[in-house]
């Protein structure tokens, strides 16, 4: 799911930067204005042009930054709602310690059980591995490697 507000802020940020650059270029040139008294030349001071240019750049970058924050928050919401794939296959040398299933802390076991219960899966056993915060979870005929190092558990390999 994409966030339209984030896209609008990103587009607006780029537009503000482009407008700032164009206004600065236009104002750098001496402008001729036709009045009742004839042609008059108006010159804008350099400090004003520089402040106009820098102001537009800063505001544009702030809008682009806000769009990135919204994008990251939307990714977190999608992950919380289960809208994205949590399967991430990584190449690691991980060995399961199946001889001592009691080496898994109660907190880690409860977090893994809660994660799988939310998916409607009843796990059979949780084993520790040779890697920190990575556990082997067995259910039915399947075995997953689950990492608990982040904000929520994530499956790093399905077997």
C-alpha positions in Angstrom: 0.0 0.0 0.0 1.4 3.3 -1.0 0.8 6.6 0.8 -0.5 9.4 -1.5 0.3 12.1 1.0 4.0 11.0 0.9 4.0 11.1 -2.9 2.3 14.6 -2.9 5.0 15.9 -0.4 7.8 14.5 -2.5 6.4 16.1 -5.7 5.8 19.4 -3.9 9.3 19.4 -2.6 10.8 19.0 -6.0 8.5 21.7 -7.4 9.5 24.1 -4.6 13.1 23.6 -5.4 12.6 24.1 -9.1 10.5 27.3 -8.5 13.2 28.6 -6.2 15.9 28.1 -8.8 13.8 29.7 -11.6 12.9 32.7 -9.5 16.5 33.2 -8.5 17.6 33.1 -12.1 14.9 35.5 -13.2 15.5 38.0 -10.4 19.3 38.0 -11.1 18.7 39.8 -14.4 18.0 43.5 -14.5 14.3 43.9 -15.3 12.8 46.6 -17.4 9.4 47.8 -16.3 7.3 50.2 -18.4 5.5 52.8 -16.3 3.8 56.1 -16.9 7.1 57.8 -16.8 8.8 55.6 -19.4 11.0 52.5 -19.0 12.6 52.0 -15.6 15.1 49.4 -14.6 14.6 47.5 -11.3 17.5 45.7 -9.8 17.0 43.3 -6.9 19.8 43.0 -4.3 22.0 39.9 -4.3 21.3 39.1 -0.6 17.6 38.9 -1.3 18.2 36.6 -4.3 20.5 34.3 -2.2 18.0 34.1 0.7 15.2 33.4 -1.7 17.3 30.6 -3.4 18.4 29.0 -0.1 14.9 29.3 1.4 13.3 27.4 -1.4 16.0 24.7 -1.3 15.6 24.3 2.4 11.8 24.1 2.3 12.0 21.7 -0.7 14.4 19.4 1.2 12.2 19.5 4.3 9.2 18.4 2.3 11.2 15.6 0.6 12.4 14.5 4.0 8.9 14.4 5.4 7.8 12.3 2.4 10.6 9.8 3.3 9.5 9.7 6.9 5.9 9.0 5.8 7.2 6.3 3.4 9.1 4.6 6.3 6.1 4.8 8.6 3.8 3.4 5.9 6.3 0.4 5.6 6.0 -0.2 9.3 2.2 -0.1 9.2 2.2 -2.5 6.2 4.5 -4.8 8.2 2.3 -4.6 11.3 -0.8 -5.4 9.2 0.9 -8.3 7.4 0.7 -6.6 4.0 4.3 -7.5 3.0 6.3 -10.6 2.8 8.2 -11.3 6.0 10.2 -14.0 4.3 13.8 -12.8 3.9 16.3 -15.5 2.8 19.8 -14.7 3.8 22.9 -16.7 3.4 24.2 -17.5 6.9 26.0 -20.4 8.5 23.4 -21.3 11.1 23.4 -24.5 13.1 20.5 -25.5 15.2 21.1 -26.7 18.8 18.4 -29.4 18.9 20.0 -31.2 22.0 18.9 -28.5 24.4 15.6 -26.8 23.6 15.6 -25.4 27.2 18.4 -23.0 26.3 15.7 -20.7 24.7 14.6 -18.0 27.2 10.9 -17.9 28.2 10.6 -14.3 26.8 12.0 -15.4 23.4 9.8 -18.5 23.3 6.7 -16.4 24.2 7.5 -13.8 21.6 7.9 -16.5 18.9 4.7 -18.3 20.0 2.7 -15.0 19.9 4.1 -14.2 16.4 3.1 -17.6 15.0 -0.3 -17.6 16.9 -1.2 -14.4 15.1 -0.6 -16.2 11.8 -2.8 -19.1 13.0 0.2 -21.6 13.3 0.7 -23.8 16.3 4.4 -24.4 16.8 5.9 -27.6 18.2 9.3 -26.5 19.4 11.8 -23.7 19.5 15.5 -24.4 19.4 18.4 -22.0 19.8 21.1 -21.6 17.1 24.8 -20.7 17.1 23.7 -17.1 16.1 22.5 -14.5 18.6 18.7 -13.8 18.4 18.1 -16.4 15.8 15.9 -19.4 16.6 14.8 -22.5 14.8 11.0 -23.1 15.0 9.4 -26.4 14.0 5.7 -26.8 13.2 4.1 -29.6 11.3 6.5 -30.7 8.6 8.1 -27.2 8.4 11.1 -25.5 10.1 11.8 -21.8 10.0 14.7 -19.7 11.2 13.3 -16.7 13.0 15.3 -13.6 14.0 14.2 -11.7 17.2 16.8 -8.8 16.9 14.4 -6.2 15.6 11.1 -4.7 16.7 9.2 -7.8 15.8 10.2 -11.3 14.8 11.0 -12.0 11.2 11.4 -15.2 9.3 14.8 -15.3 7.6 14.6 -18.8 6.1 11.8 -21.3 5.5 12.8 -24.9 5.2 
